[in-house]
């Protein structure tokens, strides 16, 4: 029951992120922001890696502000991505340091810290990737978007990153609660480390539609095998979380999206 209730907090944090990001360009209420992110979830479920989540959100923004709103959506997505990468690396390091005997752990730690630093640099200073010859791959519109993202206030980016980390914590708590509800006695620290590793790998693996359905389940089966958890239980927990956090909100979001398009 608590896992289901945390769904509201999960998307409430995402709605607050969106409200803060769009506020300067196009002020909206928290209620509209909530409808907007659920609509975005609905559109994102139909695109690879959910990159189309801005489509549903733009239904709530006037056309002349679409470009700025798209950039702000990308900033919010990048904040969640960076949070997942950093916390996933921390969780992975916890697992290999405390629970697994892996050779060359210092090399892994060094690479992990370097990757985390690069992620934060990309988030706070995206202009750093606009250099020759890499920028030859960017269109003029992409370069303009990078410049806009680079100009966003640091304090705003910090707030968005904190909200992203809080939202990430909600995911982890939901996972732990479900495992404990099914009687898994594995230590919470080990579970959180494995959960963070699952999110890390899942985030880095490309997928097509439906919010990485089957991808997360496959990764979970592989990672949680280190905790000797029954495969059927792993799949069940991962699928329940997909239903709670993605499928049900996406259905609700599609209703909001269709209603908004009718009034547009």
C-alpha positions as CSV (number, residue, x, y, z in Angstrom):
1,X,0.0,0.0,0.0
2,X,2.8,2.4,0.9
3,X,4.5,1.6,-2.3
4,X,1.4,2.7,-4.2
5,X,1.1,5.9,-2.2
6,X,4.8,6.7,-3.0
7,X,3.7,6.9,-6.6
8,X,2.0,10.2,-5.8
9,X,5.2,11.5,-4.3
10,X,7.3,10.2,-7.1
11,X,5.4,12.2,-9.8
12,X,4.8,15.0,-7.4
13,X,8.6,15.6,-7.2
14,X,8.8,15.4,-11.0
15,X,5.9,17.9,-11.3
16,X,7.7,20.3,-8.9
17,X,10.9,20.0,-11.1
18,X,8.9,20.9,-14.2
19,X,7.1,23.8,-12.4
20,X,10.4,25.3,-11.3
21,X,12.0,24.8,-14.8
22,X,9.2,26.3,-16.8
23,X,8.2,29.0,-14.3
24,X,10.4,31.8,-15.8
25,X,9.2,31.1,-19.3
26,X,5.6,30.1,-18.7
27,X,4.3,30.1,-15.1
28,X,2.0,27.2,-14.3
29,X,0.3,25.9,-11.1
30,X,1.5,22.7,-9.4
31,X,-1.7,21.0,-10.5
32,X,-1.2,21.8,-14.1
33,X,2.5,20.8,-13.8
34,X,1.3,17.4,-12.4
35,X,-1.0,16.8,-15.3
36,X,1.7,18.0,-17.7
37,X,4.3,15.5,-16.5
38,X,1.8,12.6,-16.6
39,X,0.9,13.6,-20.2
40,X,4.6,13.7,-21.0
41,X,5.0,10.2,-19.5
42,X,2.2,9.0,-21.7
43,X,3.9,10.3,-24.9
44,X,7.3,9.2,-23.7
45,X,6.2,5.6,-23.3
46,X,5.7,5.5,-27.1
47,X,9.2,6.7,-27.9
48,X,12.7,5.1,-27.5
49,X,14.2,5.7,-24.1
50,X,11.2,7.9,-23.3
51,X,12.8,10.8,-25.1
52,X,9.4,12.0,-26.3
53,X,8.2,13.0,-22.9
54,X,8.4,16.7,-23.9
55,X,5.6,16.1,-26.5
56,X,2.8,15.6,-23.9
57,X,4.2,18.5,-21.7
58,X,4.1,20.9,-24.6
59,X,0.4,20.5,-24.9
60,X,0.2,22.7,-21.8
61,X,2.5,25.4,-23.1
62,X,1.7,28.1,-25.7
63,X,3.3,27.4,-29.1
64,X,5.6,30.4,-28.9
65,X,7.2,29.0,-25.8
66,X,7.7,25.4,-27.1
67,X,11.4,25.8,-27.8
68,X,12.3,27.0,-24.3
69,X,10.0,24.4,-22.8
70,X,11.7,21.7,-24.7
71,X,15.1,22.8,-23.5
72,X,13.8,22.9,-19.9
73,X,12.5,19.4,-20.3
74,X,15.9,18.2,-21.4
75,X,17.5,19.9,-18.4
76,X,15.1,18.0,-16.1
77,X,15.7,14.7,-17.9
78,X,19.5,15.2,-17.7
79,X,19.2,15.9,-14.0
80,X,17.4,12.6,-13.5
81,X,19.9,10.8,-15.7
82,X,22.9,12.3,-13.8
83,X,21.3,11.4,-10.5
84,X,20.7,7.8,-11.6
85,X,24.3,7.5,-12.9
86,X,25.9,8.9,-9.7
87,X,23.8,7.0,-7.3
88,X,24.1,3.9,-9.4
89,X,27.9,4.1,-9.3
90,X,27.7,4.7,-5.5
91,X,25.5,1.6,-5.1
92,X,27.7,-0.5,-7.4
93,X,30.8,0.5,-5.4
94,X,29.1,-0.4,-2.1
95,X,28.3,-3.8,-3.5
96,X,31.8,-4.6,-4.8
97,X,33.5,-3.1,-1.7
98,X,31.4,-4.7,1.0
99,X,29.9,-7.8,-0.5
100,X,31.9,-9.0,-3.5
101,X,35.5,-9.8,-4.0
102,X,36.4,-8.2,-7.3
103,X,39.9,-7.6,-8.5
104,X,41.1,-4.2,-9.7
105,X,38.5,-2.5,-7.5
106,X,40.6,0.7,-7.4
107,X,40.5,0.9,-11.2
108,X,36.8,0.5,-11.1
109,X,36.5,3.2,-8.4
110,X,38.7,5.6,-10.4
111,X,36.7,5.1,-13.5
112,X,33.4,5.5,-11.6
113,X,34.5,8.8,-10.0
114,X,35.7,10.1,-13.3
115,X,32.4,9.2,-15.0
116,X,30.4,10.8,-12.2
117,X,32.5,14.0,-12.5
118,X,31.9,14.1,-16.3
119,X,28.1,13.7,-15.8
120,X,28.0,16.6,-13.3
121,X,30.2,18.7,-15.7
122,X,27.8,18.0,-18.6
123,X,24.8,18.9,-16.4
124,X,26.1,22.2,-15.0
125,X,28.2,23.3,-18.0
126,X,26.8,21.7,-21.2
127,X,28.7,24.2,-23.3
128,X,31.8,22.2,-22.6
129,X,30.8,19.6,-25.2
130,X,30.4,22.3,-27.9
131,X,33.9,22.1,-29.2
132,X,35.6,21.2,-32.5
133,X,35.4,18.6,-34.0
134,X,32.5,17.3,-31.8
135,X,30.3,20.3,-32.6
136,X,30.4,19.4,-36.3
137,X,27.8,16.7,-35.3
138,X,25.4,19.4,-33.9
139,X,22.8,21.3,-35.9
140,X,22.4,25.0,-35.3
141,X,19.3,24.3,-33.3
142,X,21.1,21.8,-31.1
143,X,23.9,24.4,-30.5
144,X,21.3,27.0,-29.6
145,X,19.7,24.6,-27.1
146,X,23.0,23.8,-25.5
147,X,23.6,27.5,-25.1
148,X,20.2,28.0,-23.5
149,X,20.8,25.1,-21.1
150,X,24.2,26.5,-20.3
151,X,22.7,29.8,-19.3
152,X,20.2,28.4,-16.8
153,X,21.0,29.6,-13.2
154,X,23.2,27.3,-11.2
155,X,20.9,27.5,-8.2
156,X,18.0,26.3,-10.3
157,X,20.1,23.4,-11.6
158,X,21.1,22.5,-8.0
159,X,17.4,22.6,-6.9
160,X,16.4,20.3,-9.8
161,X,19.3,17.9,-9.1
162,X,18.2,17.7,-5.4
163,X,14.6,17.0,-6.4
164,X,15.9,14.3,-8.8
165,X,17.9,12.7,-6.1
166,X,14.8,12.7,-3.8
167,X,12.8,11.1,-6.6
168,X,15.5,8.5,-7.0
169,X,15.3,7.7,-3.3
170,X,11.6,7.1,-3.7
171,X,12.3,4.5,-6.4
172,X,14.7,2.7,-4.1
173,X,12.3,2.8,-1.1
174,X,9.6,1.3,-3.3
175,X,11.9,-1.5,-4.4
176,X,13.0,-2.3,-0.8
177,X,9.4,-2.2,0.5
178,X,8.2,-4.7,-2.1
179,X,11.1,-7.1,-1.4
180,X,10.6,-6.9,2.3
181,X,6.8,-7.4,1.8
182,X,7.6,-10.7,0.0
183,X,9.8,-11.8,3.0
184,X,13.3,-11.1,1.6
185,X,15.7,-11.0,4.5
186,X,18.7,-9.6,2.6
187,X,20.3,-6.6,4.4
188,X,18.9,-3.2,3.3
189,X,22.3,-1.9,2.4
190,X,23.0,-4.8,0.0
191,X,19.5,-4.5,-1.5
192,X,19.9,-0.7,-2.1
193,X,23.3,-1.3,-3.7
194,X,21.9,-3.9,-6.0
195,X,18.8,-1.7,-6.8
196,X,21.1,1.2,-7.6
197,X,23.1,-1.1,-9.9
198,X,19.9,-2.2,-11.7
199,X,18.8,1.4,-12.3
200,X,22.3,2.2,-13.5
201,X,22.5,-0.6,-16.1
202,X,18.9,-0.1,-17.1
203,X,19.5,3.6,-17.7
204,X,22.5,2.9,-19.9
205,X,20.8,0.3,-22.0
206,X,18.9,1.7,-25.0
207,X,15.3,0.6,-25.4
208,X,12.3,1.1,-27.7
209,X,8.9,1.4,-26.2
210,X,6.8,1.1,-23.0
211,X,9.3,2.4,-20.5
212,X,12.0,-0.3,-20.9
213,X,9.5,-3.1,-20.1
214,X,11.4,-6.4,-20.1
215,X,14.8,-4.6,-20.1
216,X,14.6,-3.7,-16.4
217,X,13.3,-7.2,-15.5
218,X,16.2,-8.9,-17.4
219,X,18.8,-6.7,-15.7
220,X,17.1,-7.2,-12.3
221,X,17.2,-11.0,-12.7
222,X,20.9,-10.9,-13.4
223,X,21.9,-8.4,-10.6
224,X,19.6,-9.8,-7.9
225,X,20.9,-13.3,-8.5
226,X,23.9,-12.1,-6.3
227,X,21.5,-12.0,-3.4
228,X,20.1,-15.4,-4.1
229,X,16.6,-14.1,-4.6
230,X,14.1,-16.3,-6.5
231,X,13.9,-15.4,-10.2
232,X,10.1,-15.4,-10.2
233,X,10.0,-13.0,-7.3
234,X,12.5,-10.7,-8.9
235,X,10.4,-10.5,-12.1
236,X,7.2,-10.0,-10.1
237,X,8.7,-7.1,-8.1
238,X,10.1,-5.4,-11.2
239,X,6.9,-5.8,-13.1
240,X,4.8,-4.5,-10.2
241,X,7.0,-1.4,-10.0
242,X,6.6,-0.9,-13.7
243,X,2.8,-1.0,-13.3
244,X,2.8,1.3,-10.4
245,X,5.3,3.9,-11.5
246,X,4.8,3.9,-15.3
247,X,1.9,2.0,-16.7
248,X,-0.9,3.3,-14.5
249,X,0.3,7.0,-14.5
250,X,0.8,6.8,-18.3
251,X,-2.9,5.7,-18.7
252,X,-4.0,8.6,-16.5
253,X,-1.6,10.9,-18.4
254,X,-3.1,9.9,-21.7
255,X,-6.5,11.0,-20.5
256,X,-5.1,14.4,-19.4
257,X,-3.3,14.7,-22.7
258,X,-6.4,14.0,-24.8
259,X,-8.5,16.4,-22.7
260,X,-5.9,19.1,-23.1
261,X,-5.6,18.6,-26.9
262,X,-9.4,18.9,-27.2
263,X,-9.3,22.3,-25.4
264,X,-6.3,23.5,-27.4
